Amino acid sequence: MPGVADILGPQGPLRDAIASRLDTIPYQQYQYDDPHQLEIGVGVEASGLTILPWSEEKILHNSPLILVMDVITDTCDPLWEDGTFHSIIADAISGSDMHCRIKRPRFWLSVSDVAEAIRIMVIENKLPSPSQPLLMAGRRPWWPEAVYSEAAHLWNRYSASVEGTHDPSTLKEPPLVPLPRGHGDIARPNLDHIDRHMRNCGEPHGWRPSGSLRLAIMRVFANLFE
């Protein structure tokens, strides 16, 4: 059965997640007159909806536009991320110090939250206006030390399960990482537009990504050993 939209762009985990989520839309929920006219470009411009990395914000586009910032995919996709998240995970697994260039906090956003929001927009037939791009990013800033601590703890727990060596340290919650000085002064992405748009799509809490960082880390672990 054909999907509700033609998904364009290079293959990759973000494109796959969006296509898979849109494939779950029942035709009776689809409000477009001709579903074959909706083209969605993931990493490329398309007539119906264009989805691009937020770094391309200043490039002029003629179609409805979503800009994605700090997205987490199960495997590193250089089109959408600079490798920071996966680099932190790799350092935590090996016990190495984080790379010296990894210093600033990021607003990590699970790929599943991106795909689900686009699914809701398509169902409601409420894509963004070409004149007002929507920025998608996580609401919470994550300092690299906190991500490293969480990943190291989860890796130790996983290793203990495999080896049968659990002790109180592997079963308790990961230690809290103190916030660095000046944490309140960081620049935050403006999520007002995406929040209003999701409320207009019927989401009572607006833009509230639900994907957990812990689950995202575990999915990266899983893909390392496939």
HUDAJO-V378994 format. One record per residue. N is the residue number from 1. SS is DSSP state (alpha for helix, beta for strand, coil for the rest). OMEGA is omega in radians with two decimals (* if undefined). Layout:
n->N ss->SS omega->OMEGA
n->N ss->SS omega->OMEGA
This chain:
n->1 ss->coil omega->3.13
n->2 ss->coil omega->3.13
n->3 ss->coil omega->-3.12
n->4 ss->coil omega->-3.13
n->5 ss->coil omega->2.99
n->6 ss->beta omega->-3.11
n->7 ss->beta omega->-3.11
n->8 ss->beta omega->3.07
n->9 ss->coil omega->-3.11
n->10 ss->coil omega->3.11
n->11 ss->coil omega->3.11
n->12 ss->coil omega->-3.04
n->13 ss->alpha omega->3.12
n->14 ss->alpha omega->3.10
n->15 ss->alpha omega->-3.13
n->16 ss->alpha omega->-3.12
n->17 ss->alpha omega->3.13
n->18 ss->alpha omega->-3.14
n->19 ss->alpha omega->-3.13
n->20 ss->alpha omega->-3.12
n->21 ss->alpha omega->3.12
n->22 ss->alpha omega->3.13
n->23 ss->coil omega->-3.14
n->24 ss->coil omega->-3.11
n->25 ss->coil omega->3.05
n->26 ss->coil omega->-3.09
n->27 ss->alpha omega->3.14
n->28 ss->alpha omega->3.09
n->29 ss->alpha omega->-3.01
n->30 ss->coil omega->-2.96
n->31 ss->coil omega->3.10
n->32 ss->coil omega->3.13
n->33 ss->coil omega->-3.13
n->34 ss->coil omega->-3.06
n->35 ss->alpha omega->-3.10
n->36 ss->alpha omega->3.14
n->37 ss->alpha omega->-3.11
n->38 ss->coil omega->3.05
n->39 ss->beta omega->3.10
n->40 ss->beta omega->3.13
n->41 ss->beta omega->3.12
n->42 ss->beta omega->-3.07
n->43 ss->coil omega->3.08
n->44 ss->coil omega->3.13
n->45 ss->coil omega->3.12
n->46 ss->coil omega->-3.03
n->47 ss->coil omega->-3.06
n->48 ss->coil omega->-3.11
n->49 ss->beta omega->3.10
n->50 ss->beta omega->3.12
n->51 ss->beta omega->-3.03
n->52 ss->beta omega->3.00
n->53 ss->beta omega->-3.06
n->54 ss->alpha omega->3.13
n->55 ss->alpha omega->-3.13
n->56 ss->alpha omega->-3.07
n->57 ss->coil omega->-3.02
n->58 ss->coil omega->3.08
n->59 ss->coil omega->-3.09
n->60 ss->coil omega->3.11
n->61 ss->coil omega->-3.09
n->62 ss->coil omega->-3.09
n->63 ss->coil omega->2.99
n->64 ss->coil omega->-2.95
n->65 ss->beta omega->2.98
n->66 ss->beta omega->3.10
n->67 ss->beta omega->-3.05
n->68 ss->beta omega->-3.08
n->69 ss->coil omega->3.02
n->70 ss->coil omega->3.13
n->71 ss->beta omega->3.08
n->72 ss->beta omega->3.02
n->73 ss->coil omega->-3.05
n->74 ss->coil omega->3.03
n->75 ss->coil omega->-3.05
n->76 ss->coil omega->3.12
n->77 ss->coil omega->-3.04
n->78 ss->coil omega->3.07
n->79 ss->coil omega->-3.00
n->80 ss->coil omega->-3.08
n->81 ss->coil omega->-3.10
n->82 ss->coil omega->3.11
n->83 ss->coil omega->-3.07
n->84 ss->alpha omega->-3.08
n->85 ss->alpha omega->-3.11
n->86 ss->alpha omega->3.08
n->87 ss->alpha omega->3.10
n->88 ss->alpha omega->3.14
n->89 ss->alpha omega->-3.14
n->90 ss->alpha omega->3.11
n->91 ss->alpha omega->3.13
n->92 ss->alpha omega->3.13
n->93 ss->alpha omega->-3.08
n->94 ss->alpha omega->-3.09
n->95 ss->coil omega->3.14
n->96 ss->coil omega->3.00
n->97 ss->coil omega->3.09
n->98 ss->coil omega->3.10
n->99 ss->coil omega->-3.04
n->100 ss->coil omega->-3.12
n->101 ss->coil omega->-3.09
n->102 ss->coil omega->-3.05
n->103 ss->coil omega->-2.99
n->104 ss->coil omega->3.09
n->105 ss->coil omega->3.10
n->106 ss->beta omega->-3.11
n->107 ss->coil omega->-3.00
n->108 ss->coil omega->-3.08
n->109 ss->beta omega->-3.14
n->110 ss->beta omega->3.11
n->111 ss->alpha omega->-3.13
n->112 ss->alpha omega->3.11
n->113 ss->alpha omega->3.07
n->114 ss->alpha omega->-3.10
n->115 ss->alpha omega->-3.11
n->116 ss->alpha omega->3.13
n->117 ss->alpha omega->3.12
n->118 ss->alpha omega->3.08
n->119 ss->alpha omega->-3.14
n->120 ss->alpha omega->3.13
n->121 ss->alpha omega->-3.13
n->122 ss->alpha omega->3.11
n->123 ss->alpha omega->-3.09
n->124 ss->alpha omega->-3.10
n->125 ss->coil omega->-3.13
n->126 ss->coil omega->3.08
n->127 ss->coil omega->-3.12
n->128 ss->coil omega->3.08
n->129 ss->coil omega->3.09
n->130 ss->coil omega->-3.11
n->131 ss->coil omega->-3.11
n->132 ss->coil omega->3.13
n->133 ss->coil omega->3.09
n->134 ss->beta omega->3.06
n->135 ss->beta omega->3.05
n->136 ss->beta omega->3.06
n->137 ss->coil omega->3.06
n->138 ss->coil omega->-3.13
n->139 ss->coil omega->-3.03
n->140 ss->coil omega->3.03
n->141 ss->coil omega->3.11
n->142 ss->beta omega->3.05
n->143 ss->coil omega->-3.08
n->144 ss->alpha omega->3.12
n->145 ss->alpha omega->3.14
n->146 ss->alpha omega->3.10
n->147 ss->alpha omega->3.13
n->148 ss->alpha omega->-3.13
n->149 ss->alpha omega->3.14
n->150 ss->alpha omega->-3.12
n->151 ss->alpha omega->-3.14
n->152 ss->alpha omega->3.14
n->153 ss->alpha omega->3.14
n->154 ss->alpha omega->3.12
n->155 ss->alpha omega->3.09
n->156 ss->alpha omega->3.11
n->157 ss->alpha omega->3.12
n->158 ss->alpha omega->-3.13
n->159 ss->alpha omega->3.13
n->160 ss->alpha omega->3.11
n->161 ss->alpha omega->-3.14
n->162 ss->alpha omega->-3.04
n->163 ss->alpha omega->-3.11
n->164 ss->coil omega->-3.06
n->165 ss->coil omega->3.14
n->166 ss->coil omega->2.98
n->167 ss->coil omega->-3.09
n->168 ss->alpha omega->-3.09
n->169 ss->alpha omega->-3.13
n->170 ss->alpha omega->-3.10
n->171 ss->alpha omega->-3.13
n->172 ss->coil omega->3.11
n->173 ss->coil omega->3.14
n->174 ss->coil omega->-3.13
n->175 ss->coil omega->3.09
n->176 ss->coil omega->3.11
n->177 ss->coil omega->-3.12
n->178 ss->coil omega->3.09
n->179 ss->coil omega->-3.14
n->180 ss->coil omega->3.10
n->181 ss->coil omega->3.14
n->182 ss->coil omega->-3.09
n->183 ss->alpha omega->-3.12
n->184 ss->alpha omega->-3.06
n->185 ss->alpha omega->-3.07
n->186 ss->coil omega->3.08
n->187 ss->coil omega->-3.13
n->188 ss->coil omega->3.08
n->189 ss->coil omega->3.11
n->190 ss->coil omega->-3.09
n->191 ss->coil omega->-3.13
n->192 ss->alpha omega->-3.08
n->193 ss->alpha omega->-3.14
n->194 ss->alpha omega->3.11
n->195 ss->alpha omega->3.12
n->196 ss->alpha omega->-3.11
n->197 ss->alpha omega->-3.14
n->198 ss->alpha omega->3.05
n->199 ss->alpha omega->3.10
n->200 ss->alpha omega->3.09
n->201 ss->coil omega->3.08
n->202 ss->coil omega->3.10
n->203 ss->coil omega->-3.01
n->204 ss->coil omega->-3.12
n->205 ss->coil omega->3.09
n->206 ss->coil omega->-3.11
n->207 ss->coil omega->-3.14
n->208 ss->coil omega->3.14
n->209 ss->coil omega->-3.04
n->210 ss->coil omega->-3.12
n->211 ss->coil omega->-3.10
n->212 ss->coil omega->3.08
n->213 ss->alpha omega->-3.13
n->214 ss->alpha omega->3.12
n->215 ss->alpha omega->3.13
n->216 ss->alpha omega->3.11
n->217 ss->alpha omega->-3.13
n->218 ss->alpha omega->3.11
n->219 ss->alpha omega->3.04
n->220 ss->alpha omega->3.07
n->221 ss->alpha omega->-3.06
n->222 ss->alpha omega->-3.10
n->223 ss->alpha omega->3.10
n->224 ss->alpha omega->-3.01
n->225 ss->coil omega->3.11
n->226 ss->coil omega->*
